[in-house]
Amino acid sequence: MGRFFFAWFFLLAVKCQAAELCLDTLGAGKYCDQLIAAVLADKITCIGYLVGTFDDDAQCLQRIVATNKLKSARIHLLNGPGLRNRALGAYEPHRRHTVATFSAAVERGDKDVTTAIAERAKKIESITKGKLRCLLSGVLEHDLSTKAAAKVVEILRANAPSCRVVNNPVSLRAAVLPNTIHELHGEKPSLKAPCVVSLDGIRAVAVDMPAYLKRYQHCEQIFVWDQELNCRVEGAFIDPRLRKACPTKQQFDSLLSYLDPANLKRTPAPQKIRGCSKVLKTQDGYRTGFVWKVGDHPRPGKQTVTIFPSSERWDRVRFVANGKIVDEPRFCGIANENRQHWCSNKLARQLPEGVVVQASKGRQITCRVLTNLKSGRVD
C-alpha cells in the first residue's frame, strides 16, 4: 500500500509540475557572450542547444554550464534539417550521407555513424552530469525509420545515463518510442506527456504566445524560437558558421520577455477583427509579403513603416485600437519587391499592443493584427 501511494503521489506531482519556459538557442555558439550575460542576470534558466553546427565541441555549452546558473538544457547532437536539405558543413560527421543512407547506417550499426553519436553523447554527459537537468536528443528533426530512431535512443542511454532521452522526429505522425520524451515542432502539434514542444521554424512574433504556452503546460519544456536564434534570414542558404544575422540586443531582450510569466499575463490577446474583407495570415511571406517595422530613417513621418504584399494597392491605411483610429499613415512610395510603403506619424512605443492595421480600397478592407511591437518588426 505504501509503495502504491508513493508511486501515485510521484506521478501526481510530475503531472502538476508546470512546464519550463525555454529559449531554443540552437545557434548559441554565434552569440555565446550575450546568452551567458542573460544566464548570469537570471533572465533565462533553460536553453536549447545544437552540438557541432554553430561551434566546435559544445564550447559555448561548456561556458554556460560553468556559470552554475543554468538549470536545464535540451541538447540535439546532430543536425537533421541540414541532412535533409543536403546542406551540412564539412565539420558535420554525417555530411556524406543522405537521409536514406544515414537511416540505413544507423540501423546496421555502422561504426562511423554510431561512434559519432556515442562520442557526442559522452561529451554532453561529462559537461552536464550533476550540474543541470539534461534532456538529450540524438538528431534534430530527424527522418529516421522507427528502427533507426530506437537504435539512437539505445546509444544515448548507454553513453549519457544521467540525461533523459528525447526523440525529435520531423513528422507530426511519427511513432512515440517507449520510455522517451517525444518532441515535436510547431505552434499546435498534438502531444501527450512526457513531451517537449518548440516553435523552431515558426517565428515567435507570428504566434499567440499566451495561448501557445497554456496549450503545452503538460509538457516538460516549452521552447520559444525566432529565426535570429539560428542567425538566419530568408533567402539563399548560408553556412551556419558564416552567418551574421544573429539577434541584436533588442531582439534578444524581446525574446527573453516571453519567458517571464508576469509579462505574459500583461500581454493582451489580439483584438477581434470586425468588418474586414480579408485578414492577412501570419508569415504571409517574407521578401514579398507583409512587414511592419521601425523605420530606417528617424525623421517625421518615418518613425514606423508598414509594407504590404506586392499584389496589394490601397487608397487608405489606418491603425485602429478598441474601435478608435490611433494613426493614419501616409503613402510614402513603392520599393522592396514592388511593395507599397505607408509611413506612420507615430513612434513604435506610441502604438498599443494588438493594434489592427486596416488597409482599404473601395469597400475592401484587409486587416492585420500587430503583436510584440517591442521587437521592432512584425512579418
Phi and psi in degrees as a GROMACS rama.xvg file:
@    title "Ramachandran Plot"
@    xaxis  label "Phi"
@    yaxis  label "Psi"
@TYPE xy
-63.2831  -42.7699  GLY-2
-63.7797  -40.0392  ARG-3
-62.8722  -43.3981  PHE-4
-64.2089  -42.0134  PHE-5
-61.8062  -44.8255  PHE-6
-63.2506  -41.8189  ALA-7
-64.4019  -42.2313  TRP-8
-64.7334  -40.2353  PHE-9
-63.0179  -46.0049  PHE-10
-63.3467  -38.8743  LEU-11
-64.6421  -41.1673  LEU-12
-63.9613  -42.3717  ALA-13
-63.8076  -42.0251  VAL-14
-64.1666  -35.647  LYS-15
-85.35  -11.7431  CYS-16
-69.0814  130.423  GLN-17
-69.8234  147.98  ALA-18
-67.4909  149.284  ALA-19
-77.8861  138.331  GLU-20
-94.8478  122.97  LEU-21
-131.552  159.096  CYS-22
-109.348  127.503  LEU-23
-85.0695  76.3672  ASP-24
-85.1861  63.1101  THR-25
-61.4381  -33.4203  LEU-26
-94.0008  27.0983  GLY-27
-53.3282  -31.0227  ALA-28
-59.912  -19.0928  GLY-29
-91.2314  -16.1642  LYS-30
-141.536  43.4079  TYR-31
-61.6274  -42.6884  CYS-32
-59.5551  -41.7107  ASP-33
-64.5415  -40.6157  GLN-34
-69.1055  -41.2015  LEU-35
-61.6091  -40.2536  ILE-36
-60.6191  -39.6762  ALA-37
-68.1903  -38.4011  ALA-38
-64.8463  -45.0344  VAL-39
-64.5024  -29.0268  LEU-40
-87.942  6.79012  ALA-41
61.946  28.3112  ASP-42
-87.5303  -15.4682  LYS-43
-150.936  136.119  ILE-44
-124.082  -4.66152  THR-45
-142.702  127.813  CYS-46
-132.41  162.884  ILE-47
-106.156  150.912  GLY-48
-148  141.798  TYR-49
-117.994  118.055  LEU-50
-78.3728  132.936  VAL-51
84.3511  -7.88443  GLY-52
-92.1718  -44.5659  THR-53
-100.26  -16.755  PHE-54
-154.014  168.615  ASP-55
-90.1332  139.639  ASP-56
57.4972  31.8386  ASP-57
53.838  39.3415  ALA-58
-61.294  -44.1612  GLN-59
-66.5661  -41.0078  CYS-60
-58.6641  -41.9775  LEU-61
-60.2706  -41.2786  GLN-62
-65.9533  -40.2915  ARG-63
-66.959  -45.5494  ILE-64
-61.4054  -33.539  VAL-65
-64.1  -18.0786  ALA-66
-71.9196  -18.5696  THR-67
60.2154  24.2583  ASN-68
-112.802  -19.4285  LYS-69
-79.8849  134.478  LEU-70
-96.445  -36.5762  LYS-71
-146.082  152.986  SER-72
-151.671  139.048  ALA-73
-107.582  123.432  ARG-74
-122.022  126.357  ILE-75
-96.9431  135.62  HIS-76
-88.507  -33.4342  LEU-77
-132.543  153.109  LEU-78
-89.5221  104.571  ASN-79
-75.5311  -46.3142  GLY-80
-58.3993  -38.1618  PRO-81
-62.7743  -38.7357  GLY-82
-64.9252  -47.1671  LEU-83
-62.1687  -37.8104  ARG-84
-94.6447  6.87082  ASN-85
53.5858  46.9395  ARG-86
-133.122  48.5278  ALA-87
-99.109  138.826  LEU-88
-74.5069  168.115  GLY-89
-63.5674  -17.2473  ALA-90
-85.8685  -4.47206  TYR-91
-89.1687  129.391  GLU-92
-67.0211  -18.4811  PRO-93
-107.779  22.6865  HIS-94
-65.0376  -25.7781  ARG-95
-85.6991  -2.02912  ARG-96
-97.62  156.618  HIS-97
-98.1125  174.021  THR-98
-57.262  -45.0887  VAL-99
-65.6101  -46.0424  ALA-100
-70.9892  -32.2873  THR-101
-67.0674  -46.492  PHE-102
-60.7193  -43.6188  SER-103
-64.8535  -39.0336  ALA-104
-64.9026  -39.1937  ALA-105
-65.3047  -44.1758  VAL-106
-58.4969  -42.0672  GLU-107
-74.192  -19.3535  ARG-108
81.1658  28.6671  GLY-109
-55.726  133.313  ASP-110
-64.8117  -36.0156  LYS-111
-61.613  -34.2105  ASP-112
-84.4645  -50.6768  VAL-113
-65.5014  -34.0646  THR-114
-67.029  -40.1944  THR-115
-60.3997  -44.2312  ALA-116
-66.6863  -44.6353  ILE-117
-62.635  -43.07  ALA-118
-65.1807  -39.6597  GLU-119
-69.0173  -36.856  ARG-120
-63.0055  -42.4354  ALA-121
-61.7726  -38.9666  LYS-122
-62.4303  -45.1515  LYS-123
-65.3658  -38.7628  ILE-124
-58.6313  -43.9613  GLU-125
-67.7285  -31.0759  SER-126
-78.4171  -39.4392  ILE-127
-102.779  -21.4606  THR-128
-56.5591  124.679  LYS-129
75.4342  1.81659  GLY-130
-115.476  -25.6222  LYS-131
-161.657  172.792  LEU-132
-83.6399  117.795  ARG-133
-108.559  124.301  CYS-134
-112.995  121.92  LEU-135
-118.869  125.98  LEU-136
-114.375  135.408  SER-137
-70.5624  -47.2303  GLY-138
-138.417  126.225  VAL-139
-66.0193  126.079  LEU-140
44.3047  61.3513  GLU-141
-84.3531  161.019  HIS-142
-113.36  25.1081  ASP-143
-68.1999  152.501  LEU-144
-66.1211  162.142  SER-145
-59.1188  -39.7779  THR-146
-64.0957  -43.6039  LYS-147
-67.1229  -41.0978  ALA-148
-60.8803  -40.8977  ALA-149
-64.9325  -35.4583  ALA-150
-64.7659  -41.4869  LYS-151
-61.1917  -42.1521  VAL-152
-57.9094  -42.8989  VAL-153
-60.3189  -42.9286  GLU-154
-63.4494  -42.8496  ILE-155
-63.7927  -43.8317  LEU-156
-63.1381  -38.009  ARG-157
-72.6059  -28.9102  ALA-158
-111.346  -10.4483  ASN-159
-139.901  64.5297  ALA-160
-64.3034  -19.9217  PRO-161
-84.5795  -9.78914  SER-162
-95.3177  147.026  CYS-163
-84.2296  138.443  ARG-164
-88.5139  132.412  VAL-165
-113.327  138.556  VAL-166
-114.3  122.036  ASN-167
-122.942  77.33  ASN-168
-73.3971  153.488  PRO-169
-76.7807  -30.3598  VAL-170
-76.9374  133.526  SER-171
-72.6607  -11.2903  LEU-172
-108.116  10.7221  ARG-173
-66.832  153.73  ALA-174
-64.9535  143.553  ALA-175
-86.4788  118.823  VAL-176
-80.6582  143.139  LEU-177
-59.1759  141.289  PRO-178
57.0142  35.6145  ASN-179
-128.685  162.474  THR-180
-92.3774  124.246  ILE-181
-89.9169  125.88  HIS-182
-116.604  129.49  GLU-183
-129.326  158.509  LEU-184
-117.122  146.821  HIS-185
133.039  177.52  GLY-186
-84.4904  -29.3048  GLU-187
-140.875  42.6556  LYS-188
-69.4532  151.068  PRO-189
-83.7501  119.336  SER-190
-137.942  139.391  LEU-191
-115.008  148.87  LYS-192
-64.4064  145.961  ALA-193
-82.0111  138.652  PRO-194
-150.694  162.406  CYS-195
-132.28  140.169  VAL-196
-129.476  143.102  VAL-197
-139.45  147.105  SER-198
-79.6816  -0.757479  LEU-199
-38.6001  115.444  ASP-200
104.589  -14.989  GLY-201
-123.381  124.323  ILE-202
-67.237  136.536  ARG-203
-58.4198  -34.1073  ALA-204
-67.8575  -13.7441  VAL-205
-98.575  6.68966  ALA-206
-117.242  143.8  VAL-207
-75.9787  90.7824  ASP-208
-62.8573  -45.4089  MET-209
-57.2184  -39.9612  PRO-210
-66.9115  -40.9897  ALA-211
-61.5062  -46.1105  TYR-212
-67.3428  -39.2093  LEU-213
-66.3367  -36.1803  LYS-214
-62.9322  -28.6242  ARG-215
-119.237  29.8347  TYR-216
-63.6288  -18.0328  GLN-217
-80.2309  -8.8429  HIS-218
-84.1642  166.089  CYS-219
-70.9281  -45.3679  GLU-220
-141.171  144.32  GLN-221
-121.89  121.457  ILE-222
-105.3  134.07  PHE-223
-96.3387  140.906  VAL-224
-143.777  149.891  TRP-225
-147.55  161.892  ASP-226
-61.7313  -26.0484  GLN-227
-61.8705  -28.9667  GLU-228
-68.5323  -17.7702  LEU-229
-103.085  8.34659  ASN-230
55.9079  38.2271  CYS-231
-122.106  158.885  ARG-232
-132.326  166.548  VAL-233
-67.9239  151.873  GLU-234
125.574  -159.127  GLY-235
-62.3448  149.173  ALA-236
-64.3354  137.52  PHE-237
-123.15  132.849  ILE-238
-50.9211  130.049  ASP-239
-52.0436  -33.5753  PRO-240
-80.144  -8.07564  ARG-241
-106.147  1.12594  LEU-242
-72.41  146.09  ARG-243
-117.703  -13.5345  LYS-244
-84.4183  50.1654  ALA-245
-80.3487  163.57  CYS-246
-63.0152  134.418  PRO-247
-73.0445  170.715  THR-248
-60.6782  -40.5188  LYS-249
-63.3621  -45.0901  GLN-250
-64.6446  -41.5962  GLN-251
-66.564  -43.2457  PHE-252
-63.2328  -37.1368  ASP-253
-64.2214  -42.4598  SER-254
-67.2197  -38.3203  LEU-255
-63.4347  -30.4846  LEU-256
-62.8601  -25.7516  SER-257
-65.5677  -23.384  TYR-258
-84.3839  -5.77701  LEU-259
-94.8817  108.897  ASP-260
-55.9357  -33.3249  PRO-261
-64.0773  -40.487  ALA-262
-66.2387  -37.1026  ASN-263
-64.3104  -37.1516  LEU-264
-65.5302  -29.5441  LYS-265
-86.426  -8.07803  ARG-266
-78.776  114.202  THR-267
-67.9424  146.73  PRO-268
-68.4074  149.66  ALA-269
-56.4081  142.478  PRO-270
-67.7821  151.706  GLN-271
-71.6388  133.611  LYS-272
-98.9636  115.564  ILE-273
-109.387  149.638  ARG-274
71.7468  22.194  GLY-275
-101.482  133.637  CYS-276
-74.9873  -30.7351  SER-277
-152.355  144.23  LYS-278
-117.117  122.639  VAL-279
-67.2147  130.519  LEU-280
-76.5021  156.575  LYS-281
-64.167  149.17  THR-282
53.4772  47.4978  GLN-283
-64.8627  -14.9511  ASP-284
146.823  145.026  GLY-285
-92.2378  -62.1371  TYR-286
-80.1772  -21.0951  ARG-287
-124.799  5.36921  THR-288
-103.352  -160.836  GLY-289
-76.3283  138.146  PHE-290
-144.218  134.276  VAL-291
-117.736  132.602  TRP-292
-155.071  163.339  LYS-293
-67.6129  135.267  VAL-294
-64.114  153.203  GLY-295
-78.8798  -20.4776  ASP-296
-124.028  101.443  HIS-297
-75.6975  69.7775  PRO-298
-126.294  164.842  ARG-299
-49.0541  132.616  PRO-300
87.8213  -6.40429  GLY-301
-120.862  17.5182  LYS-302
-60.7559  -49.4902  GLN-303
-133.872  155.317  THR-304
-132.954  138.966  VAL-305
-111.848  124.834  THR-306
-114.41  128.812  ILE-307
-104.06  157.816  PHE-308
-52.8305  148.208  PRO-309
-60.242  -23.6619  SER-310
-81.912  -8.10901  SER-311
-101.728  138.76  GLU-312
-134.157  131.427  ARG-313
-122.963  152.956  TRP-314
-90.7125  -29.7153  ASP-315
-155.631  145.868  ARG-316
-130.087  136.368  VAL-317
-133.327  151.041  ARG-318
-106.533  124.948  PHE-319
-124.341  134.065  VAL-320
-136.372  125.594  ALA-321
53.7948  38.8801  ASN-322
81.1329  0.655887  GLY-323
-115.223  143.362  LYS-324
-77.8358  121.451  ILE-325
-104.748  -14.1094  VAL-326
-166.564  150.026  ASP-327
-128.373  89.4282  GLU-328
-58.946  158.052  PRO-329
-109.804  149.574  ARG-330
-65.4945  129.866  PHE-331
-132.352  21.4028  CYS-332
128.823  173.864  GLY-333
-123.511  126.869  ILE-334
-162.502  -176.542  ALA-335
51.6349  76.6422  ASN-336
64.2101  39.6556  GLU-337
61.7946  39.5142  ASN-338
-106.541  140.645  ARG-339
-67.0648  137.632  GLN-340
-114.671  131.829  HIS-341
-122.703  120.775  TRP-342
-97.7275  132.746  CYS-343
-85.8595  160.037  SER-344
-97.5504  -0.565359  ASN-345
-117.205  152.421  LYS-346
-75.5893  160.006  LEU-347
-57.637  -39.9491  ALA-348
-68.8641  -13.6744  ARG-349
-88.8104  -6.10357  GLN-350
-96.9596  133.802  LEU-351
-74.2076  145.788  PRO-352
-59.3195  134.727  GLU-353
85.0195  10.7449  GLY-354
-62.2815  147.979  VAL-355
-105.952  127.518  VAL-356
-86.7186  124.05  VAL-357
-115.633  116.99  GLN-358
-113.083  127.319  ALA-359
-125.744  147.846  SER-360
-145.106  111.412  LYS-361
62.4077  -126.866  GLY-362
-91.7154  -5.29878  ARG-363
-81.6618  128.659  GLN-364
-126.445  118.901  ILE-365
-106.749  135.241  THR-366
-123.844  159.408  CYS-367
-154.259  127.768  ARG-368
-84.4687  135.588  VAL-369
-106.026  118.395  LEU-370
-124.281  160.976  THR-371
56.82  50.3543  ASN-372
-64.6022  -22.4655  LEU-373
-60.2612  -23.4607  LYS-374
-68.715  -19.0166  SER-375
81.9269  -0.281034  GLY-376
-157.731  133.486  ARG-377
-132.457  122.855  VAL-378
